[in-house]
Amino acid sequence: MRSRSPLLAAAVTAALLAGCSSSSDSSSGSSSDTGAEGVAETVRYAAPGSPTVATDDPHGLLPGESDIVRMALTYDPLTVPGPDGEAQPRLATSWTPDEKLTTWTIELRDDAVFSDGEPVRAADALFSLRRMEEKAAENFARLRMFDLKKSSAVDENTLELVTTEPYAEVGIALAGATFVVPEGSTDFTGETPVAGSGPFVPAGGDAQTALFDRNDDWWGPQPPSQHIEVRAIPDPQARADALLAGEVDWAGAVPATAAQTLDKETAALAEIPGSTMYPLTMRTDTKPFDDPLVREAVRLALDRQQLLDTVFLGYGDLGNDLITPADVSSPDLPQREQDLAKAKELMAQAGLADGVDITLYSTTAYAGMDTAATLISEQLAEIGIRAKVELSPPDSYFVDVYGQKPFYLSYLGGIGFLDVVRVALTPGSPSNETAWEDKKWSADLATALAEPDEATRREQLGELQTRLRDEGGYAVWAVSDRLDLTAPGLSGLPQGIGFATAFVDQVKLAN
C-alpha cells in the first residue's frame, strides 16, 4: 500500500507520459529558441552519471545513466523494455523460437540505416552481440544464455540465435543494452563517432556535456526537438539545483527533499513508482549470515514504515523482501511486518542470544543510503545485532564493498527479475553479492525458463522469487519512486524503470 504524508502528496504531479528529447548545439545553449509549432529546439537533461568514469563504448560497462542515455540516442538496441517490463520491438520486429526453445529466429527492420547511410544488417547485429560476449567481464555476462558461435546471420534481415539451453525469455534478454553498431567497429575513442542507427547523432561536446542533433533519417517517429544536450551530474542535489537555476530543462533522479520543497510555479515533479531500492545485503557464506535463522531475524527486525518515511520521505512503497517487486512475474504476498519477539527467538535458536558485533557498510553514493544504514543499525540493536556503520567513499564503494563485504546496503535501479538473476544470483559470478548457490533453486529456474506456456512460466518464476525472499540474503525494506524535476511545459518523459529510462527521444519542451 502506498504510504505518503498529505503534505508530500500535495507536491506530487501526475507522472509524465512516454516521449522524446532534444538539446542545444552548444553547452551554453538555451532552450528558449523555438522550432515548429512552438516546441523548443533544444532540451537540456541533467542525468545521473559521472564524467570521470564515463565511456563511449556501448558494449562494456555503462557506469552511469548518462552513459546509457548517450548510447540510446546514438544506437538502436534489438528490443526495449516496455512500461510493464515486457519486451517491445526496436530493431528486431519479431523473435520466434523453435519447438525446443533453443533456436530463435530474429527478424530485423528493413528500413533502418546507420548515420553514414549504410543499411543495418543482421551481420551487424550478430557482430554487436558477439562483441558484447567478448566484453562479458564488463557487462555482467548479460548474454550468457546464448551460444553466439553457433548463431548466424541467415540473410540481410534475419538472425538465428542459438541458446545454450531452452530459454523462453529471449525477447527480454535482448532488451539489455544490445546496441547495434556496424560490423567491424571496435574503436569508439576516435574524434569521429561510430555510426549508429538511433534517433540522434553525436554533435560534439564530451562525457560531461554531450550534444546531439536529430537524425532525420531515423526509421522511428520523428523526435519533436532538433537537439538534445546530456549533462552528467553525479550529485542528486546538484541536478535539482541546476534545474531550479534554469541551467537545464530536466533533472533526473533528484532527492526526495528537493521534491518536498518544490515550488510548482517554477518546476514540475515527475514520479515513477518502483524505481529504486537499497537492499540490505547479507552474504550467505559468511557468519553470522550463513545461518538462515539470522537472516530471517534481520528481516523481522526492520521497521519498514519508519525507513520509508525517514529515508525516502514517504515517496515509495513498503518493501516486502521481493528483490524485483515491479516485475510482471512478481508474486502478491502478505506484507512482512516487524516482529521483534520472533526475531529475538530466532537469534537465540541460532546461538546468538547474547547478540553479535558486526560492521554495516554504506555510502553517500545515492541520496539516503547513509541515513538508511544508521536507522537500520538502531533497529537491529533491538535484537542484539550491534552493527557499527562504516561509510565508504562513493567512487570506490561498488568496487571495494559491493560483492566483497558480508553486510552492506546495495543498490538496484528497477531492473527485472531475470536481469537480477544474470547480474546478482548466478553461482560463481563476482557480482553474486549474497553468494546465492542453491542448486535446487537454480535447477527450478532452468525448468521455468524452458516452460513454453507464459502463464505457467510466470507462476514458476513467482515461486522462485518467493523462495528467494524467504531464504536468500536480501532484506528489501522499501522501494522508492524515481523523482525527476522538469521545467514547465516539458512532456514526453519515458515510462518504465531501469533501462527504459534511457529512451528520451520523444521528450519535448513547449515554449
C-alpha positions in Angstrom: 0.0 0.0 0.0 1.3 3.5 -0.9 2.5 5.5 2.1 2.9 9.2 1.9 2.0 12.1 4.1 -0.7 14.5 2.8 2.0 17.3 2.6 4.1 15.2 0.3 1.1 14.1 -1.8 0.1 17.7 -2.4 3.5 18.3 -4.0 3.2 15.4 -6.5 2.1 16.0 -10.1 1.0 13.1 -12.3 3.8 11.1 -13.9 4.6 12.3 -17.4 3.8 10.1 -20.3 6.4 8.5 -22.5 8.1 10.5 -25.1 11.2 12.2 -26.8 14.0 14.5 -26.1 16.1 17.4 -27.5 19.0 19.6 -26.7 21.2 22.5 -27.6 24.0 22.7 -30.1 26.4 24.2 -27.6 26.9 23.7 -23.9 25.8 27.2 -23.2 22.8 26.9 -25.4 19.3 28.0 -24.3 16.1 26.1 -24.8 14.3 29.3 -25.4 14.6 29.1 -29.2 11.5 27.6 -30.7 11.2 25.2 -33.6 8.0 24.1 -35.3 4.6 24.5 -33.6 6.1 26.3 -30.5 8.4 23.4 -29.5 11.8 24.4 -28.2 14.6 23.3 -30.5 16.7 22.1 -27.5 16.1 20.1 -24.4 18.9 20.1 -21.7 18.9 17.0 -19.5 20.9 16.7 -16.3 21.3 12.9 -15.9 22.8 10.8 -13.1 26.4 9.9 -14.1 30.0 11.0 -13.7 32.3 12.1 -16.5 35.3 10.8 -14.6 34.2 7.2 -15.2 32.2 7.7 -18.5 32.6 5.5 -21.6 31.8 5.8 -25.3 31.8 2.0 -25.8 28.2 0.7 -26.0 29.1 -2.9 -25.2 31.1 -2.8 -22.0 30.3 -1.5 -18.6 28.0 1.6 -18.8 28.6 3.0 -15.3 26.1 5.9 -15.3 22.6 6.6 -16.6 24.1 9.5 -18.6 26.2 6.9 -20.5 23.2 4.7 -21.3 21.2 7.7 -22.4 24.0 8.7 -24.8 24.2 5.2 -26.2 20.4 5.0 -26.6 20.3 8.3 -28.5 23.1 7.1 -30.9 22.4 3.4 -31.3 19.4 1.2 -31.5 19.1 -2.0 -29.4 17.3 -5.0 -30.7 14.4 -4.8 -28.2 13.5 -2.4 -25.4 11.5 -2.9 -22.1 8.0 -1.5 -22.2 6.3 0.2 -19.3 5.1 -3.2 -18.0 8.6 -4.8 -18.3 7.7 -6.8 -21.4 10.0 -6.7 -24.4 8.9 -4.5 -27.2 10.4 -4.3 -30.8 13.1 -1.8 -31.7 15.5 -3.0 -34.4 14.1 -6.5 -34.0 10.4 -6.8 -35.2 9.9 -10.3 -34.0 11.6 -13.2 -32.2 10.3 -16.7 -32.8 11.5 -19.9 -31.2 11.7 -23.5 -32.5 9.8 -26.2 -30.6 12.8 -26.8 -28.2 13.2 -23.1 -27.3 16.9 -23.3 -28.3 16.9 -21.7 -31.7 15.3 -18.3 -32.2 14.6 -16.5 -35.5 15.1 -12.8 -35.1 13.6 -10.6 -37.9 15.1 -7.1 -38.2 13.6 -4.0 -39.6 14.3 -3.5 -43.3 14.2 0.3 -43.2 16.9 1.0 -40.6 20.1 2.7 -41.7 23.2 3.9 -40.0 24.0 7.6 -39.9 26.6 7.0 -42.7 23.8 5.8 -45.0 24.6 2.1 -44.8 21.7 -0.3 -44.1 21.5 -2.1 -40.7 22.0 -5.8 -41.4 21.7 -9.0 -39.5 25.5 -9.3 -39.7 25.9 -6.0 -37.9 23.6 -7.3 -35.1 25.5 -10.6 -34.8 28.8 -8.8 -34.7 27.5 -6.5 -31.9 26.2 -9.4 -29.8 29.5 -11.2 -30.2 31.3 -8.1 -29.2 29.1 -7.9 -26.1 30.1 -11.5 -25.3 33.8 -10.7 -25.7 33.3 -8.0 -23.0 31.3 -10.2 -20.7 33.6 -9.4 -17.7 32.5 -5.8 -18.0 28.7 -6.2 -18.7 28.0 -8.9 -16.2 27.9 -11.6 -18.9 24.4 -10.4 -20.0 24.4 -12.7 -23.0 25.5 -15.9 -21.2 22.3 -17.7 -22.3 23.4 -17.6 -26.0 25.8 -19.7 -27.9 26.9 -17.0 -30.3 29.4 -19.2 -32.1 26.6 -21.4 -33.3 24.4 -18.3 -34.1 24.4 -16.9 -37.6 23.1 -14.2 -39.9 20.7 -16.1 -42.3 20.2 -13.2 -44.7 20.3 -9.4 -44.7 17.4 -9.0 -42.1 17.3 -12.4 -40.4 19.3 -13.5 -37.4 19.3 -17.0 -36.0 20.2 -17.1 -32.3 21.1 -20.3 -30.5 20.7 -20.6 -26.8 22.8 -22.9 -24.6 19.7 -24.5 -23.2 15.9 -23.9 -23.5 15.2 -20.2 -22.8 11.8 -18.8 -23.3 12.6 -15.1 -22.5 14.8 -14.2 -25.4 12.9 -11.0 -26.0 13.7 -9.7 -22.5 17.3 -10.9 -22.8 17.8 -8.8 -25.9 16.4 -5.7 -24.2 19.6 -5.3 -22.2 21.8 -2.7 -23.9 22.1 -4.8 -27.2 23.2 -1.7 -29.1 23.9 -2.5 -32.8 26.9 -1.0 -34.5 28.3 -1.5 -38.0 30.2 -4.8 -38.4 33.9 -4.4 -37.6 33.5 -1.4 -35.3 36.0 -1.7 -32.4 37.4 1.8 -31.8 34.9 4.1 -30.0 37.6 6.6 -28.8 38.2 8.5 -32.1 37.1 12.0 -32.8 34.6 10.7 -35.4 31.8 8.8 -33.7 31.0 5.3 -34.8 27.8 5.4 -37.0 24.6 4.5 -35.2 21.0 4.0 -36.3 19.5 5.8 -33.4 17.2 8.8 -33.3 20.0 11.3 -32.8 23.6 11.7 -33.9 26.5 13.0 -31.7 27.3 16.7 -32.4 30.2 17.4 -30.2 30.9 18.0 -26.5 32.2 15.4 -24.2 31.1 13.0 -21.5 30.3 15.8 -19.1 28.2 17.7 -21.6 27.3 15.7 -24.8 25.5 17.3 -27.7 23.2 15.6 -30.2 21.4 16.5 -33.4 18.2 14.9 -34.5 18.6 12.1 -37.1 16.0 12.9 -39.7 16.7 9.6 -41.4 15.7 7.6 -38.3 13.1 4.9 -39.1 11.1 5.7 -36.0 8.7 8.6 -35.1 10.5 11.9 -35.6 11.7 13.4 -32.4 9.9 16.7 -31.8 13.1 18.5 -30.8 16.1 19.2 -33.0 18.8 18.9 -30.4 19.4 17.3 -27.0 22.1 18.0 -24.5 23.0 15.4 -21.9 24.9 16.7 -18.8 26.4 14.1 -16.5 26.0 15.4 -12.9 26.8 12.8 -10.2 25.3 14.6 -7.2 21.4 14.4 -7.0 21.0 17.7 -5.3 23.3 19.4 -7.8 21.0 18.1 -10.6 18.0 19.6 -8.8 19.8 22.9 -8.3 20.7 23.1 -12.0 17.0 22.7 -12.9 15.9 25.3 -10.4 18.6 27.7 -11.6 17.3 27.4 -15.2 20.5 25.7 -16.4 18.7 22.6 -17.6 15.2 21.7 -18.5 15.1 18.3 -16.9 16.8 16.9 -13.8 16.7 13.1 -13.4 16.6 11.2 -10.1 16.6 14.1 -7.6 16.5 13.6 -3.8 13.1 13.5 -2.0 14.0 16.6 -0.1 14.1 18.5 -3.4 10.6 17.2 -4.3 9.2 18.0 -0.8 10.2 21.7 -1.1 9.2 22.1 -4.7 7.7 25.4 -5.9 5.3 24.2 -8.5 5.3 27.5 -10.3 8.9 27.1 -11.3 9.2 23.3 -11.8 7.0 20.2 -12.0 7.6 16.8 -10.4 7.5 13.5 -12.4 7.2 10.5 -10.2 7.8 6.9 -11.5 6.9 4.2 -8.9 9.0 1.1 -8.2 12.3 2.6 -9.4 14.9 2.3 -6.6 15.8 0.2 -3.7 18.8 -0.1 -1.3 18.5 -3.7 -0.3 20.3 -4.9 2.9 22.7 -7.5 1.7 23.8 -10.5 3.8 26.4 -12.9 2.4 25.1 -16.4 2.9 28.6 -17.9 3.0 29.8 -15.7 5.9 29.0 -15.8 9.6 26.6 -15.0 11.1 24.5 -14.7 7.9 25.3 -18.3 6.8 22.6 -19.2 9.2 19.1 -18.7 7.7 17.7 -18.1 11.2 19.8 -15.0 11.5 18.8 -13.7 8.0 15.1 -14.2 8.9 15.7 -12.4 12.2 17.2 -9.4 10.4 14.1 -9.2 8.1 11.7 -9.4 11.1 13.6 -6.7 13.0 13.2 -3.9 10.4 10.6 -1.2 10.9 9.9 -0.7 7.2 7.5 2.2 7.6 10.0 4.2 9.6 12.6 3.5 7.0 10.3 4.6 4.1 9.2 7.8 5.9 12.7 8.7 7.0 14.9 7.8 4.0 12.5 8.3 1.1 10.2 10.8 2.9 7.3 8.6 2.0 7.9 8.6 -1.8 7.5 4.9 -2.4 6.2 1.7 -1.0 7.0 -0.6 1.8 9.4 -3.3 0.9 8.3 -7.0 1.2 11.8 -8.5 0.6 11.0 -9.2 -3.0 14.0 -8.2 -5.0 12.0 -7.2 -8.1 8.5 -6.2 -6.9 7.7 -4.4 -10.2 8.4 -7.4 -12.4 5.5 -8.9 -14.3 6.1 -12.3 -12.6 6.4 -10.9 -9.1 4.0 -12.7 -6.6 1.4 -10.9 -4.5 2.3 -11.9 -0.9 1.2 -10.7 2.5 3.3 -7.8 3.8 6.1 -8.8 6.1 5.7 -6.9 9.4 8.2 -6.1 12.2 8.2 -8.8 14.9 10.9 -8.2 17.5 9.8 -11.1 19.7 10.1 -13.6 16.9 13.4 -12.1 15.8 14.9 -12.4 19.3 13.7 -16.0 19.4 15.4 -16.8 16.1 18.6 -15.2 17.3 18.5 -17.4 20.4 17.9 -20.5 18.3 21.0 -19.5 16.2 23.1 -19.5 19.4 23.3 -15.7 19.4 21.1 -14.9 22.5 23.8 -12.5 23.7 24.0 -10.8 20.3 26.7 -10.3 17.8 29.0 -7.4 16.7 29.4 -6.7 13.0 30.1 -3.8 10.6 27.3 -2.5 8.3 28.8 -0.7 5.3 27.1 2.1 3.4 28.0 5.2 1.4 26.6 8.5 0.2 26.6 7.5 -3.5 22.8 7.7 -3.6 20.7 10.0 -1.5 19.7 8.5 1.8 22.0 5.4 1.8 23.9 6.7 4.9 20.6 7.6 6.7 19.2 4.2 6.0 22.3 2.5 7.4 22.2 4.5 10.6 18.5 3.7 11.1 18.8 0.0 10.3 21.7 -0.2 12.8 19.4 1.3 15.5 16.6 -1.1 14.7 18.9 -4.2 14.6 20.2 -3.3 18.1 16.8 -4.2 19.4 17.5 -7.9 18.7 21.2 -7.9 19.7 22.8 -7.2 16.4 25.3 -4.5 17.2 26.0 -3.1 13.8 28.7 -0.4 13.5 28.1 1.8 10.5 31.1 2.4 8.2 30.7 4.8 5.3 32.9 4.1 2.3 33.7 6.7 -0.5 31.1 6.8 -3.2 33.7 6.5 -6.0 35.0 3.2 -4.7 32.0 1.7 -2.9 30.9 -0.5 -5.7 34.4 -1.8 -6.2 35.6 -2.3 -2.6 32.3 -3.1 -0.8 29.8 -4.5 -3.4 30.2 -8.2 -3.6 33.0 -8.2 -1.1 31.7 -7.3 2.4 29.3 -9.6 4.3 26.8 -6.9 5.4 26.1 -3.7 3.5 23.5 -1.6 1.6 23.4 -2.4 -2.1 21.6 -0.6 -4.9 19.1 -1.7 -7.6 17.6 0.6 -10.1 14.5 -1.1 -11.2 15.8 -3.9 -13.5 13.6 -7.0 -14.0 13.9 -10.4 -12.2 15.8 -12.2 -15.0 18.3 -9.3 -15.1 18.9 -9.6 -11.4 19.3 -13.4 -11.9 22.0 -12.7 -14.5 23.7 -10.0 -12.6 23.5 -11.0 -8.9 22.1 -14.5 -8.5 24.4 -16.6 -10.7 26.7 -19.0 -8.7 30.3 -18.3 -9.2 29.8 -14.8 -10.6 31.8 -12.0 -8.9 28.6 -10.0 -8.8 26.7 -12.7 -6.9 26.8 -10.4 -3.9 24.9 -12.7 -1.5 26.8 -15.8 -2.5 23.5 -17.4 -3.5 24.2 -21.0 -4.6 21.0 -23.0 -4.0 21.3 -25.9 -6.6 17.6 -26.8 -6.4 16.6 -23.2 -6.9 18.9 -22.9 -9.9 17.5 -26.1 -11.4 14.0 -24.9 -10.9 14.9 -21.6 -12.6 16.1 -23.6 -15.7 12.9 -25.5 -15.7 10.9 -22.3 -15.6 12.8 -20.8 -18.5 12.2 -24.0 -20.5 8.4 -23.7 -20.0 6.7 -22.5 -23.2 3.4 -21.5 -21.6 3.7 -17.9 -20.5 1.2 -18.1 -17.6 2.8 -21.3 -16.2 6.3 -19.8 -16.6 5.3 -16.6 -14.7 3.8 -18.6 -11.9 7.0 -20.7 -11.6 9.2 -17.5 -11.7 7.0 -16.0 -8.9 7.5 -19.1 -6.8 11.3 -18.7 -7.2 11.1 -15.1 -6.1 9.1 -16.2 -3.0 11.8 -18.7 -2.0 14.5 -16.1 -2.6 12.5 -13.7 -0.4 12.3 -16.2 2.5 15.7 -18.0 2.2 18.1 -15.7 0.4 20.4 -12.9 1.5 18.4 -9.8 0.8 16.2 -7.7 3.0 14.2 -5.2 0.9 12.7 -2.7 3.3 11.3 -0.1 0.9 11.0 0.7 -2.8 11.4 4.3 -3.7 9.8 6.2 -6.5 12.1 7.9 -9.1 11.7 11.6 -8.8 12.5 13.9 -11.7 12.2 17.7 -11.8 11.2 19.3 -15.1 10.7 22.8 -16.5 7.1 23.9 -17.1 6.0 22.7 -20.4 8.3 19.6 -20.6 6.4 16.4 -21.6 7.0 13.0 -23.0 9.4 11.6 -20.4 9.9 7.8 -20.9 7.7 5.4 -19.0 9.0 2.5 -17.1 12.0 2.0 -14.8 15.6 0.7 -15.2 16.8 0.5 -18.8 13.6 2.0 -20.0 14.5 5.4 -18.6 17.3 5.7 -21.2 14.9 6.3 -24.2 14.4 10.0 -24.1 13.9 10.7 -27.8 10.3 11.8 -27.6 10.7 14.4 -24.8 9.7 17.9 -25.9 9.6 21.4 -24.3 6.7 23.7 -25.1 7.7 27.3 -25.2 
